[in-house]
Amino acid sequence: MGLHNYFLLKKNKVQFGRLLLQGHIWVFNQGTIELGENVVIHSGIKSNVLGSTTGFEVYSGGRLLIGNGVNMSNTKIRCENAVIIEDDVMLGGGVTIIDSNCHSLDYNERMFSKDGGVIISSPVHIKRGAFIGTDALILKGVTIGEEAIIAAGSVVTEDVPDHEVWGGNPAKFIKKECY
């Protein structure tokens, strides 16, 4: 993992088990970040040419929980509320997960208030064994079912049932049975 990453995780109060981390990550934590056992993080062009640096941004009151055996490459997660990634999930290069709209949708609030206005957030939940393809974007309030597959480049705005393949912008049902 390297001393830089070890001290960065400890400084940001990240709880982690056995972890394989290639490259450098970026962490901003005012909430809770927990990484399970046997998590693999590829970060940077030397470990995966798809995407850039892995980064976790968790705000006060936010919870980022990553289960056992999760693999990710150059993933970005922004968490105001909760992002829960269960065991054995694979996140392809450049996947982005955001549990809020990040800014007010009201023009005057967004442009002229000191705090950016009302930010709406809703938890994201990715269930066991799901696979999220390269450069997919997972938006607030979404649950992705067990062993579901999200096609590369998809924008997921609604729940995806267990064992289904979804893709597109916005992501839509493609087929049942991922086998």
N, C-alpha and C positions, 0 to 999 in steps of 0.2 A: 504494500500500500504506500509506503514512503512516509517519512517523518512529517513532511509538510502537510499531507492529507490527514494523518493521524492527529496532529495538533490542531488543525483546522476543525475537525469533527469534535474533538474534545472541547475546544474553545467555544464552539457553538452549541454545546450541551446535547450533541447527537448521541443517542444510545444505539450501539451496534454490536452485533455478534461477529462471527467469522466473516470477513469481507475481502473480496478481491477487487481492488480498485486500480485500474490502469489509467494513467494520466492524472491531471489535476481537476478537482471539482470546485464549484463556487457554492457557498452556503451562506444564507442569511436566515437566522432563526430567532424569532421572538416567541415562538410557541413550543411545540413538541415535535421532534423528529425521532422516529424509532425505525431502525433497520434490523431485519431478522437475521437468521443464520444463513450462510452460504449465498449472500447477495453478491452479484457480479456487476460492476459498474465500469463500462468503457467510456472514457472521456478524452476528447481531443482527437485530432486528425491522425496521430500516431497509433491510436488503438482502434479507430473506425473512421474511414474517410467520409462517412455519411453524418452530417450534422456538425456540431462544434463542441462546446464544453457542457458537461452535465452540471446543472444548477438546481438547487432547492431554495425556494424563497417562502418562508413560513412566517405569517404575521401573528401578532398577539392573539391568543385564543385559538389559533389554528393547530391542526394535528395532521402530520404526515406520517402514516404508518405503512411500512413496506414489509411484507411477509418474507418467509423463508424461500430460498431458491429463486428469487427474482433476478432476472437478467435485464440490463438496460444499456443503451449506447447513446451518449450525447443527448440525454433526456432533460427536459426543463419542466419543473413542477412549481407552480405558484399557488399557494394555499392560504386562504383567509379563514376558512371554515374547517373542512376535513377532506383529505385525500387518503383513501384506504386502498391499498394494493395487496391482494391476498397472495398466498403461496404460489410458486411456479408460474408466475406471469412473465411474459417476454415483451419488452418494449423496444421496438426497432429504432434504428438511428434517427435522431431528430424528433422524436415524439414530444409533444407539448401537452401538458395537463394543467387546466386552469379551473378553479372552483368558484370564480367570481367574474363579474364583468369588468373588474379592475378600475373602472371610472364610472362616474354618474352618467346615465343616459340623457339627462337633462342638460342642454347646452349651457345655460347660465350657471348651473352648479359646477359643471365640468370645467368651465373656463374661468369663473370668477370667485369661487369659494376657496378658502385657504386649504381645506381638507379634501378637496376634490368632489365633495357632495356625497350622496348616498350611493354606496357600493353594494350591489346585491350579490349574495353568495349562497351556494347550495352545495352540499357534499358530492364528491365524485367517489364511486366505488367500483373497483375493477376486481372481479371475482377470480377464483382459483383457475389457473391454467389458461387464462385468456392470452391471446397474441395480438398485439397492436403493431401494425406495419409502419414502415418508415414514413416519417414526416406527417403522421396522423395528428389531428388536433382534437382533444377530448375536452368538452366544455362543461360548465357548471351544471350540477344536478343530474348527471348521467350515471347510470349503473350499467356496466358491461358484464354480461352473464358468464357463467362457468364455461371454459373452453371455447368461448366465442372468438371469432377472428374479425379484425378490423383491417380492411385493405389499406395499402400504402396511400398516403395523401388524403385520406378521408377526413371530414369534419363531422364529428359525432355530437349531435345536439339532443338526442333522445335515447331512452333506454334500449339496450340490445339484449334480447333473451339468450338464455343458455344455448350453446351448441349451434349458433347461427353465424353466417358470414354476412357482413355488412360492408358497404363501401360507397364512395362518392361524396359530393358536396352539395347539400347535406347528405350524410350517410343514410342509405336505405338498405332494406333487406335484399340480399342476393340469393342465398339458398340456405336450406336447413341441413343439418348434419355436416360437421366440419371434417369428417373422416375421409 
